[in-house]
Amino acid sequence: MALACLADSVVILTDEVQLDAFMTNYAEDTKHHKPLFVLSGGSNVLLPAKLNAIVLRPQMRGIKVIAQTDAYIDIEVMAGENWHDLVVYTVTKGWYGLENLALIPGLTGAAPIQNIGAYGMQLEDCLQSVRAYHLPSRTWHDLSAVDCEFDYRDSMFKRQPNTWLISRVGFRLHTDATKVRASYGDVQIVAQDYAAQHGRSKPTPADVMHAIIEIRQQKLPDPKHLPNCGSFFQNPIIPQAQFTALQSYYPTIVGYPMPDAMTKVAAGWLIEQAGLKGGGIAPIVTHQQQALVLTNHAPYIATKQDVAAAQKYIADTIYEKFAIQLSREPVWVNTNGSIGYKEHVV
Ligand SMILES: Cc1cc2nc3c(=O)[nH]c(=O)nc-3n(C[C@H](O)[C@H](O)[C@H](O)COP(=O)(O)OP(=O)(O)OC[C@H]3O[C@@H](n4cnc5c(N)ncnc54)[C@H](O)[C@@H]3O)c2cc1C
């Protein structure tokens, strides 16, 4: 969101040993204890103007093949690898599975935090393992996907903020170029077009990746040119009965069936339907092409309070109209480095 932030100090970590060394010193220096805050690419955080914390920045690099058969390949990726570059690298190598998550900003170590997802896929579909440091006990842990307790835009890491530092992520990718997930939204049409242009009757995973890049570039503002943190609100999950009742008033409401008689509602549709496309509280307003994205149009440096005011106005309007509570997706960071996630009024 391009909110200016000044932190007490920043520690760049280029390998795991550095973290061990830093934490030993940190534990010994009981006099000057400051809170710790882990920051990767900064694309999903709302930072305060002054952060009274030590910022740890995991920037370890490297991609290693761990195991390979004809059908699959296991890789381990260090936290500091750029996520989109990793997607392009794997697809180019003929290792498939991550293609639907192309063009999501940020670094690989942050991807498990909210179980990044897009176009019918979530990180947990390919993730095998996570190596993470438990900051309070100063111990390393090798965690399985089950240990991470993934959920929609959620994980055990997200529920225990400032407790873990992820240093590596393991993936199992496949080598079957006929296996694609292209049924979501307009991906099928664009991927099919892309395949046809290249003389193929069916899209390959590379075609799906190119289609998703094209769709995202058209729909989402580039944070470098128009500051934003992607989807600002999560798609709310409501009881199927409530969705059916809403459908009788709003036949075009968009929802996706979920387990346990629940329905995931398209938050962008709700915002648009409430007449808030392009609306908000200046300088923070929703994007004209994608109502779910809040953009920062400040001619001066906007603050977290500007974002909070726009969030409250939009969420309150949606609640009044549909009786649906919207939750914020990006991470709200307080001055002492603590984190507020779900709260509606900030
Ligand atoms: C234009 C745009 C589009 C986006 N599209 C999507 C999308 O389609 N799907 C989606 O899921 N997200 C999307 N996002 C959100 C964002 O890209 C992801 O959440 C991404 O994983 C954040 O990565 P980051 O490196 O910037 O993390 P940061 O913003 O630096 O950190 C996010 C959180 O993770 C914690 N964290 C970061 N790294 C680590 C680590 N190594 N160990 C422990 N904790 C850590 C931080 O403390 C913070 O709480 C989008 C964002 C933008 C700006």
The ligand as an SDF file (V2000), in Angstrom:
LIG
                    3D

 53 58  0  0  0  0  0  0  0  0999 V2000
   -1.2190   -6.9230   -6.5680 C   0  0  0  0  0  0  0  0  0  0  0  0
   -1.3100   -8.0150   -5.5310 C   0  0  0  0  0  0  0  0  0  0  0  0
   -1.9400   -9.2030   -5.8460 C   0  0  0  0  0  0  0  0  0  0  0  0
   -2.0280  -10.2340   -4.9050 C   0  0  0  0  0  0  0  0  0  0  0  0
   -2.6700  -11.3890   -5.2550 N   0  0  0  0  0  0  0  0  0  0  0  0
   -2.7890  -12.3890   -4.3540 C   0  0  0  0  0  0  0  0  0  0  0  0
   -3.4710  -13.6020   -4.7100 C   0  0  0  0  0  0  0  0  0  0  0  0
   -3.9460  -13.7690   -5.8310 O   0  0  0  0  0  0  0  0  0  0  0  0
   -3.5650  -14.5730   -3.7730 N   0  0  0  0  0  0  0  0  0  0  0  0
   -3.0370  -14.4310   -2.5160 C   0  0  0  0  0  0  0  0  0  0  0  0
   -3.1540  -15.3630   -1.7160 O   0  0  0  0  0  0  0  0  0  0  0  0
   -2.3760  -13.3020   -2.1570 N   0  0  0  0  0  0  0  0  0  0  0  0
   -2.2480  -12.2820   -3.0390 C   0  0  0  0  0  0  0  0  0  0  0  0
   -1.6010  -11.1210   -2.6850 N   0  0  0  0  0  0  0  0  0  0  0  0
   -1.0540  -10.9830   -1.3220 C   0  0  0  0  0  0  0  0  0  0  0  0
    0.4720  -11.2600   -1.2100 C   0  0  0  0  0  0  0  0  0  0  0  0
    1.0940  -11.2170   -2.4440 O   0  0  0  0  0  0  0  0  0  0  0  0
    0.7450  -12.6170   -0.5460 C   0  0  0  0  0  0  0  0  0  0  0  0
    0.1550  -12.6790    0.7260 O   0  0  0  0  0  0  0  0  0  0  0  0
    2.2560  -12.8900   -0.4030 C   0  0  0  0  0  0  0  0  0  0  0  0
    2.4670  -14.2020    0.0490 O   0  0  0  0  0  0  0  0  0  0  0  0
    2.9380  -11.9000    0.5470 C   0  0  0  0  0  0  0  0  0  0  0  0
    4.3310  -12.0630    0.3920 O   0  0  0  0  0  0  0  0  0  0  0  0
    5.3570  -11.0170    0.9550 P   0  0  0  0  0  0  0  0  0  0  0  0
    6.7130  -11.6170    0.7590 O   0  0  0  0  0  0  0  0  0  0  0  0
    5.1440   -9.6880    0.3750 O   0  0  0  0  0  0  0  0  0  0  0  0
    4.9720  -11.0600    2.5160 O   0  0  0  0  0  0  0  0  0  0  0  0
    4.9370   -9.8360    3.5600 P   0  0  0  0  0  0  0  0  0  0  0  0
    3.9100   -8.8640    3.1380 O   0  0  0  0  0  0  0  0  0  0  0  0
    6.3020   -9.3450    3.8100 O   0  0  0  0  0  0  0  0  0  0  0  0
    4.4370  -10.6000    4.8780 O   0  0  0  0  0  0  0  0  0  0  0  0
    3.1150  -11.0790    5.0050 C   0  0  0  0  0  0  0  0  0  0  0  0
    2.9670  -11.7600    6.3910 C   0  0  0  0  0  0  0  0  0  0  0  0
    3.7660  -12.9340    6.4460 O   0  0  0  0  0  0  0  0  0  0  0  0
    4.7380  -12.8740    7.5010 C   0  0  0  0  0  0  0  0  0  0  0  0
    5.9660  -13.4390    6.9320 N   0  0  0  0  0  0  0  0  0  0  0  0
    6.5500  -13.0490    5.7720 C   0  0  0  0  0  0  0  0  0  0  0  0
    7.6080  -13.8350    5.5100 N   0  0  0  0  0  0  0  0  0  0  0  0
    7.7050  -14.7360    6.5260 C   0  0  0  0  0  0  0  0  0  0  0  0
    8.6050  -15.8070    6.8070 C   0  0  0  0  0  0  0  0  0  0  0  0
    9.6280  -16.1340    6.0040 N   0  0  0  0  0  0  0  0  0  0  0  0
    8.4150  -16.5070    7.9620 N   0  0  0  0  0  0  0  0  0  0  0  0
    7.3820  -16.2020    8.8130 C   0  0  0  0  0  0  0  0  0  0  0  0
    6.4990  -15.1920    8.5830 N   0  0  0  0  0  0  0  0  0  0  0  0
    6.6630  -14.4780    7.4470 C   0  0  0  0  0  0  0  0  0  0  0  0
    4.8640  -11.3790    7.8540 C   0  0  0  0  0  0  0  0  0  0  0  0
    5.2070  -11.2160    9.2240 O   0  0  0  0  0  0  0  0  0  0  0  0
    3.4490  -10.9050    7.5680 C   0  0  0  0  0  0  0  0  0  0  0  0
    2.6410  -11.2110    8.6850 O   0  0  0  0  0  0  0  0  0  0  0  0
   -1.4730  -10.0670   -3.6130 C   0  0  0  0  0  0  0  0  0  0  0  0
   -0.8240   -8.8680   -3.2930 C   0  0  0  0  0  0  0  0  0  0  0  0
   -0.7350   -7.8460   -4.2340 C   0  0  0  0  0  0  0  0  0  0  0  0
   -0.0200   -6.5780   -3.8960 C   0  0  0  0  0  0  0  0  0  0  0  0
  1  2  1  0
  2  3  1  0
  2 52  2  0
  3  4  2  0
  4  5  1  0
  4 50  1  0
  5  6  2  0
  6  7  1  0
  6 13  1  0
  7  8  2  0
  7  9  1  0
  9 10  1  0
 10 11  2  0
 10 12  1  0
 12 13  2  0
 13 14  1  0
 14 15  1  0
 14 50  1  0
 15 16  1  0
 16 17  1  0
 16 18  1  0
 18 19  1  0
 18 20  1  0
 20 21  1  0
 20 22  1  0
 22 23  1  0
 23 24  1  0
 24 25  2  0
 24 26  1  0
 24 27  1  0
 27 28  1  0
 28 29  2  0
 28 30  1  0
 28 31  1  0
 31 32  1  0
 32 33  1  0
 33 34  1  0
 33 48  1  0
 34 35  1  0
 35 36  1  0
 35 46  1  0
 36 37  1  0
 36 45  1  0
 37 38  2  0
 38 39  1  0
 39 40  1  0
 39 45  2  0
 40 41  1  0
 40 42  2  0
 42 43  1  0
 43 44  2  0
 44 45  1  0
 46 47  1  0
 46 48  1  0
 48 49  1  0
 50 51  2  0
 51 52  1  0
 52 53  1  0
M  END
$$$$
